[in-house]
C-alpha cells in the first residue's frame, strides 16, 4: 500500500476513533452518574449503559487497530459466502470469547475511572483533581476568550517541559507564577534576552558543529559586564533552586528578575563574537548558562507572544 494512501486512511481512522472515544467516554460518565442515584432502577440502567459503553469502546479500538493502523483488507465476497470449516468455526468461537473477555476488562478498567471523575464533580472535596481541572478549564476558557495570547496552556507546557510534574495544583501554581512574571517589564525583557541568547547559540553551534553547554571558565571573564552576569547567574540559580524546592514560585520569579540589569548590560556592552577565539567560546558558554538557568524555571522556548 502506498505510503500516502496509508497515511490518509490512518488520519481518517484516527479522527473517527477520537469521535468514538468521546461518545463511549460520555456513556461511561452517564453510567457513573446513574450509579450514584439511590433508585435501584437507575443502578440497573447505569450498569446496562456501562456495558454498552464497554462494547462500544472495545469495538472502536479493535476496528481502529485492524482497519486503521494495520489496515487489514476485508475478506472477498466469495470467501464471506463460503461455508466455514470446523477449524475456522472454532477459531471464530475463540475470537468471540476473547472479545467478550476484552469487553469485561474494559468494563472493569474504565468504569472505576468514570466513577472517580464523577466523584470529583459531585463530591465536596475542592482539591479533587477532576474538580480542579474542570474549574480551572472554565476560568482559562474565559481568559483565553479575552486575551488569547495569555492562554495558560503555553505556560503549563513551558513549566512541564522544564520539570515534568504529576501534581496538577503545583503545576498550575507554577505556571501562574511564570505568567505573572512575564507580565512584568523585567519578565518581558528576560524573555527577549532568552530568545536572543538561544538564537545566537543556535547559529554559532550549527556553524561550529558542537554545543557550548560545557560551562564557562571564570578566568576568561575579562569584561566587567560578563563577570557581573556570571555572578548574578550563580546567585540567581541557587536562589531559584531553593525556592522551587520550597514551592515558593513567586520568590523564584523575584530571583529571576534580578538578572535583568546584568543581562541588559551584557548585551549592550559585550561583543559575543569577539576576535579572540577563547573569549568568543567562553561568552557563548556564558549565554548557554543563562539559557540553562532560565530553563530550570520553565522552557521559555515554548512560550509564544
Buried (B, 14 or more C-beta within 10 A) or exposed (E): EEEEEEEEBBEEBEEBBEEBBEBBBEBBBBBBBBBBEEEEEBBEBBBEBBBBBBBBBBBBBEBBBEBBBEBEEEEEEEEEEEEEEEEEEEEEEEEEEEBEEBBEEBBEEBBEEBBEBBBBBEEEEEEBBBBBEEEBEEEBEEBBEEEEEBBBEBBBBBBBBBBEBEEBEBBBBBBBBBBBBBEEEBBBBBBEBBBBBBEBBEEBBEEEEEEBEEEBEEEBBBBEBBBBBBEBBEEBBEBBBEBBEEEBBEBBBBBBBBBBBBBBBBBEEBEBEBEEEEBBBBBBBBBBBBBEBBBBBBBBBBBEE
